[in-house]
């Protein structure tokens, strides 16, 4: 298939585009940079354009069979009012522009648009599936508006899948690149109380899930991309310590996190126990279902 991807030069997109290209798909990555990243990879090409702005790049979208929307300003920062606006608008505008571009086409396509498990809000011990209600709060508002823009493509006859990401664990970036060095320096441990749930997925299963969605046309709407066994934050810390042969008893105090990150700290200090129910019901099997297996593969 011909795949059009926004956000394809980031941590998730770089791995996903490579895996899809190796599976035989032809990938076009929309990039703001005039010069694509080096080295070039077989099956991957780059188109210059800003997904936040309407432009000539939109004419290429109808030529593709599968649209993957990964673009959006990172939430991993202190949330000033200006930063919040950027987080919201970058997602809304990109998705709105993609749907407008899809409207110019005349054939049925697949549109996978990213969202996040933050849409469920902090829910304590409740097990959350795609059928669970969403919650208020800044991330809840962002993800609801983000998803609403993507779902407008259904009116065009496009199959829309909302991929709600948990924390993607992988090599060369992402959350693991922030956590592992602390443990290697003997200063790793849980965040705050450590009782909050951590919903995660190995990058290999994450990419496999995208291929599974493409191969199963009955899947549409929200799909949680998380491993079937979420863990508490303290269990994650213990598993990291075991795999890296380091202690895991140095917690990050809650007050320090709030001083450093402000409102964003709440995202790290609370969590969700999210299950990939729709993937499991459809017959998807995880290669790395447990955190221990995932960390051994990525760090062992």
C-alpha positions, 0 to 999 in steps of 0.5 A: 500500500501507499502510506502517507505519514505525518510525524514520521521523523519522530521517535514513534514514526521513525520506527513505524515507517521503517517497519512498514517499509520492510513489510513492503509498503511505500511510505511518504513522510511529510516533513517540515525540513527541506532536507530529509534525515540521512541515511535514506531508507528503501521504500521511504520518501519525503515530502516537504510541507507543514501539516499545521498549514494548508499547502501544496502537500495536501494534493498528495494525500488522495494518492495514498491508500493509508494515512497515518497521523502522528503529528502534534507538539510534545506534551512532555514539558511544563504546560504554560498557557502558550504551550497548551495552545500549541499542544491543542492547535497542532493536533486540531489543525493537522488533523483538520487539514488531513481530513480536508485533503481526504475530501478531495479524493474519490476512493475509500482509504484508511485513516489512522489518527493518533490519540492517547490513553490520557483521554480516560483521565486519572481513574485509579483502579478502574480497568479501562477499555475503548468503551469506557467514558472519557474524563475532563481535564486538559489532556481529556479536552485535547484528545476529545477535540483531536479525535472529533476532527479525525472522525469527520473523515467517516462522512467521506466514506473513509475507515477511521481508526483512532489509535489511543497510545499508551507509553511506547517503549523502544530504543533510541528515544521515548520514555525509556531513554529518559528512565534507563540512564537514571537507573544506570547511575544508581538513582532510579526508582518510582515516581511519587507514591509508585502506586499509579498505573502505567499503560505501556507497549513495546515498539515492535508490538506497536508497529505490529498493531498498525499492520493488524489494523490495516489487515482487519477492515472490520476494525474502526473507531478507537483502538487502545494501543497498550500491552495487555498487562499494565503495571504500577509505576513501582513495578516498572521501577523494579523491573528496570532495576532487575534488567539493568542489575541496579537498585530501584529504591530512589523515588522522585518526590512528588513535590520536586516533580510539581516544582519542575513540571507544574501541571504536567506532573499530574500526568506522571503522578496519576495514571490509567489501567488501560486494556487493549480490549478491541485488539484482543477481541480481534485476535491480535497476539502480543509478542511482548505482553509483560513488562519484564519481557519488553525490558529484557528485549530492549535493554538486556 
